[in-house]
């Protein structure tokens, strides 16, 4: 018989609150102008990756004559 070691909901909520507090303090000290290029680059990378996935899927389904 195995015993579940899952944490209580209260513990999970407390950890989430701590993580949000740390994120909030980090964002307060951060210059948002520095963050924009990172977010844009991440979005471009995701778009490129999804484009590559779609290209592979499309090429598999298009019959070559």
N, C-alpha and C positions, 0 to 999 in steps of 0.2 A: 504494500500500500504506500503510495507516495503522498507526501504532505505538500500542499501548495504554499509557496513562499511569496505570494503576491502581497504587495504593500497595500495599506488601507487607503481609501479614497482621501482621507484627511492628509495623509502623508504625501500623496500625489499632488493635492491642491497646494500644500505648503511648498513643495519643490517648485511647482509652476509659479507661485507667487515670488519666490526667491529669484527664479530665472527672469521673470518679467521685471523685477526691481533692478537686477544687474543690467538688463538690456536697456531699460529706461535711463539709468545713470550713464551708460555708455553713449547712448544717442544724444543725451543732453550735452556731453562734452565734445561731441563730434560735429565738425563742420559739414553740413549737408552737401555743400558744393564738392567736397571730397568724395562723397558717397555716390553721387550721380554717375560718374564715369564707370564705377564698378558695377552698378546696376544695369547700365546700358550695355556694357561688355557682356555681362551674364545673360541678358536678354538676347543679344546677337548670337552668342554661343548656343543658347537653347534653340533659336530659330535655325541656325546652321545644322545642328544635330537633328532636329526634326525634319528639316529638308532632306538630309541624307537618308533618314529612315524612310521617308515617303518615296524618295527616288528608288531605293532598293525594292520597296513593295511594289511600286508601279512597274519597274522593269521585270519583275518576276511574273506579273500578270499580263503583260503585253506580249502577244505571240509575235515571234520574229518570222517574217515570210521568207 
